[in-house]
């Protein structure tokens, strides 16, 4: 027996040592045996001989294991009686941390693999949760934000579009009859022109708000005063409140701006206040006007429900009480105004992000959860593999007196250390991802109060991810390691023991989970990419390359006659150029258009609510030539520079086929009724004659299918306040835009053009939800596929290394390459099959849920499922083929010589 062992036993027999010190000694003995094993291996001993000699030296200690176990039990009892369990636990945990650090230094490659695997899963989870926290969980930046609710209406008779906002007249009635609410206020977002000073006219994001909106929000101006009730009455002097950013950028933070007059939407308005710089309610507005200044708001009927409405509940009031009160008010209005309010019921819900956006965020959070699950399964399999390799080390610790809880705790501490390192790396990886989200285009940016920053909630989530990952990854391997059979392990047996079978079942379960989760993510990504591809192939009906569109809006005080005069002058200016083809329209291709109810002369009249819907686009001379739409029938009135008469319209091919089939179209009379107009206004609508048929042009919607039925009429009958200029030039879009801008400045320098872009760019902006969320799903699915493939490779490679002797025996007995390959890949194939079956249910759920939470996403197709399954099977077989190829090439002699 070595001298150091005799001396240690002699001293331990006389000393009363604490459990912590005893654990240190056990740890040192275990480390000594490992070092001795390495020395023997370096001296030329085989692996089996080195292990046996190290154990023989320990066995010469004359019952050292029993002595240490007795000491451990007695001193643990004494320590607990002494009332010092906490201090002993802390010392023990610190020793576990030191041991884990030594293990990491000993196997750095293994540790780096685990850290990077967890970092990928934690990074995507932290990124998405930061977005969810900012948009959904973080409260609104207002005082007592939980008392602020959104209000709206539901039309139970309209199945296609049941939800709507509030009308101006209904808003006034609700404000008068309220009891549960401290305030009810409305807002209408409108971009407005700002001019009237020594600076060029500019287009600014503005909003018309009720006078008490800022009081409802609990937000007061940083400079000047809030709106008063007298500011929001008919005949009041026009006033305006500037945003802090607009005040700094346009007016140089001039404190004397209060009381000055500027032109807003063409109306001289007095600046009465400046809001804080970070304030931009309801979205990213920079200027606010009283609601009464909204153009034509006084003439709006009760069916024109266009106002986004908020309410602040009184202290102690609930949403249920508010709903009951508004239901009573709405029922009273339905009795008084049955034509417009008969089927309307109120809606009350918490303020914040739109529910559709919340649903998308939850879907993304679920997707990244699958990514982390796959990463944890990978790490768990790696730890299970290492647990088998460290079985002798764990056995020695158990033999020297360590308890199973101590072994489990030490391995969990090691897992937690690796998980914490993965969390820090994941945090670093999430920063550039969040930067990409912060740099979204302005039209795609969220409301001003959604700030993608990491706060305490995100850090707590990150910590929870690290702890949860450590438990998921390390608990099963740690518990398995603590169940080591001492006799079998010390006697160099047990490779095919029950423990190995138990470990194999867990490894298979982790692989199945990886495959199933990957199938779900790949299915979601495939469906979204498939949908985006279909959107890119949508037939627009015209060649949009090089087609520019620019908008302008007349001042509020401009009469229809003055608007018509200006448009006529602009048409003359645009027609003077031979290089640019330009035309005016109320709405451009893919820009949407007002909806109208259609009545055809000579056909039986029906209830206005059941009349078919069509789109109405008001155009000027040369519109079809400018956009490239062919005139199929009738005179080319609108394409040869002649304006359509007010009582004549053109219809598209889709309209003609839908409503007239084989009948002649030209000469038919139609009536277009505004669905939001009152009965008197509907009765004043005029009959119009169809003058021709043009080719289909996509006017609204991005999904594949039929074109919308569209009616094209002259804008001269009722010149809109907002107009588009569409232009083409052989010199390119920039030349067309420059020409139009020059003509506009020559006619009215205070009437700026805005939203200038090509039609293709406008279409790309409309596709951004599908593009952004589809790309995120694709990234997550790619990470999942990479992790699953690496996991399958690692599991198969480890199985080959553990079965080297068995494979050598098979080859020595004459097994051919096909049998050896199946012996290696058979388990992988079975796990792939089970994973595909389990994951198919989740994939079907994704195919059902995605269309409901993201407009434009089609349902799943058998082809999509087949493609995903083939990709997963190919990845799995490829991952296992490399170790199988290595097994086939094993030298039987060398294989039989391995341990």
C-alpha positions, 0 to 999 in steps of 0.5 A: 500500500502506498505511503500516502494512502497509509498516512491518509487513513491514519489521520482520517481515523483520528480526526473528526472532519466535516462533510465538506472536508470529507467531500474534498478528500473524496474528490481529490482521491478520485482526481488522483486515480484519474491522474494515475490512470493517465500516467499508466496510459502514457507509460504504455499500458493498454486502456484496460491494464491502466484501469485495472492497475489503478483500481488494484492500487486502490484495493490495496488500501484495505477497505478504504471505500468502506471507511470513507463511506462510514466517515461520510455518513457519521459526519453528515449526521453530526453536521446536520445536528450542529445546525450548519446545513446551509454552509455545508451545502454552499461549500459543496456547491462551490466544490462542484463548480470547481470540479465542473471547471476542471472537467471543462478544461479537460474536454474543451471541445466537448464543452464548446460544442454544448455551449454553441448548441445551446447558444443557438437555441437560447439566442433565437428564444431571447430575440423573439421573447424580447419582441413579444415582451415589447409588443405584448407583455410590457404595459403601455407607457401611460398612467394606470394603463390597465384602465385604458380599453379600446372600443368598437362596433360589431355588425352581426349582419355582416359576416364578411367584415363584422368588426368596425370602428365608431362613427362620429355621431355614435361617438358623441352619443357614447360620450354624453351617456357614459357613466363607467368611463372617465373619458371616451376619445377618438383618433383618426390618423391622417398625413397632412401637409405642413407649410406657411413658414420659410421652410419647404412644405413637408408631409407629416404623419398627423392625427385628428384627436378628441380634445380629451385624448391626451387627458385620457392617456395621462400625457400632457404637453412638454411645452404649452397647453393641451387641447380644450373642449372649446377647440373641438367645436364647430367654428373654433379657431384652428389650433395644432400641437406639434410633436417633439421631434418635429419641433426640433427638426423643422423648427430648431426647438424654438421655444417661441413657437407657441402662438405662431401660425403655420399652415396645416393641411392648408389651414392657418393654425395656431401652435398651442403646445409641443408634446415630449419627443418620445411621444407619438400616439397612436403610432408614430405621429408628429402632429395633432389636430382637434377631431372637429377639423377632420375633413367632412367629419360633420357630414359623416353618417352613422354608418361611416365608422372610421374612428379608432376609439379609446376609453378610460375606465373609472377606478374600480370599473371592469370591462364587463361593466363597461360592456353592459353600459355600452350595450344599453346605449347601443340598444337605445341608438338602434331604436332611434336609428334602425337603418344604421344601428339595427344590427350593431353591438359594442366591443370592449377589449384591452388596449395594445397591439392588435390580436392578429399580431399577438397571435403571430408572436405566439406562433413565433415563440412556439417555433423558437421553443421547438428550436431550443427543445431540439438543442436540448435534446442534442445536448442531453444525448451528448451528456448521456454519451459522456456519462457512459464514458465517465461511468468508472469515475462516477463509480469510484466516487460512489465507492469512496462514499459519495451519495447519489444526490451528490453525484446528481448535484455535481453533474447538474452544476456542470450542466448549469455552468455550460448552460450559463455559458450558452446563455451568455453566448446566446445573449451576444448573438441576439443583439445583432438580430434585434438590431435588424428588427429595430431597422425595419422600414418606417412603414413596417415599424411598430408603434412608438411605444414598442421598444425592442430593448432588454429589460428585467423581464427579458433577463429573467426569461434568459435566466429561466431558459438557462436553468430550464435548459440545464435541467432538461439537458442534465437531469436524465444523464445525471440520474442515469450516471448515479444509477451505475452498477458498482460491481459491474463497472469495477469488474469491467463489465456491463457494456450491454447491461440494463443501464446501457439499454436504459440509456439507449431508450432515452437517446432514442426518445431524444432523437424522436423529439428532435425529428418531430420538432424539426418536422413541425418547424420545416412544415411551417417554413415550407408553407410560408415560403410556398405562400410567399412564392405564390404572392411573387407569381400573382398575375398583376395584369400589367407590366409594372417595371418602371411605373412610378406612383406619387401622391398629393393631397389638397388642402382642407379648404379647397372646394371641388371646383378649385380642385378640378381646376388644379387637376386640369392644369396639372393634366395639361402640364403632364401631357406636354411631355413626349418623354413621360406618360403620366396620368391621374387617378384616385387609386393605383394598381394594387392600392385598393379602392372604395367599395360600392354596391352594384345595381344593374338597370333592368334587373330586379331590385334587391335589398341594398345589403345583398347587392354585389360589391365592386371597386370604384377607381376615379381616373383621368385621361391617359390612365390606361395608356400610362399603366399599360392596360389594354382597352378590349372593347369600346372607344379608347376614351380614357387612353387617348387623352380625352376625359371620360364624361361624368355619366360614363364608365369603363369596366374591367374584363372580370366585371363584364364576365361576372355580371353580363357573361355572354350579353353585350356590355357596352351601353348597359346602365349601372348604379353605384351605391356607397354602402356607408351612405345614408338613405338620402345620399344613396337615393341621390346616386346617378345612373351611369353608362358603360362605355368600354371594357379594359384588361384586368389589373390587380386592384386589391388583394395579394392572393392568387385567384380571380381579379376584383370587378372594377369600375373606372369613372372620371374623377371630374364628377367628384374630385377626391382630396387625395390623388395619385400621379402614375408615370412612366419614362423611357429614361427610368423611374427617377426621370419620371418622378423628377418631371412630375415633381417639377410640374407640381412645384411650378403649379403650387410649391406648397403642395408636396408630393409624398409616398413616391415609389415604384409600383413594385416597391409598393407591392414589396411593402405590402408583402412584408409580413409574409416576407419577414415572418416567412424568413424568420420561420425559415431561419428557425427551421434551418437551425432546427434541421442543422441541429437535428442532423448533427444530433443524429450524426453524433448519436450514430457515431457514438453508437459505432464507437461503443459497438466497435468490438461487436462490429469487428466480430460481425465482420470476422464472422463474414457479415457483408457490408449491407448487413453491417450498414443496416446494423448501424443505420437500422436504429436511426431509420426506426427513430426517423419513422417514429419521429415523422409519425409523431411530428405529422400531428404537429405539422397538420396543426401548423398547417391549420393554424397559420392561415388563421393568424397570418392573412394570405398564408394558404393551408397545407398541401400533401406536396409540402408535407412530402417535401418536408418528410423527404428533406428530414429523411435525407438529412437523417440518412446522410447523418448516419451514413458517415458513421456507417461507412466508417463501420464498414471499413473497420479492420476486424483485427483492430476492432477485436483488440479494442476494449 
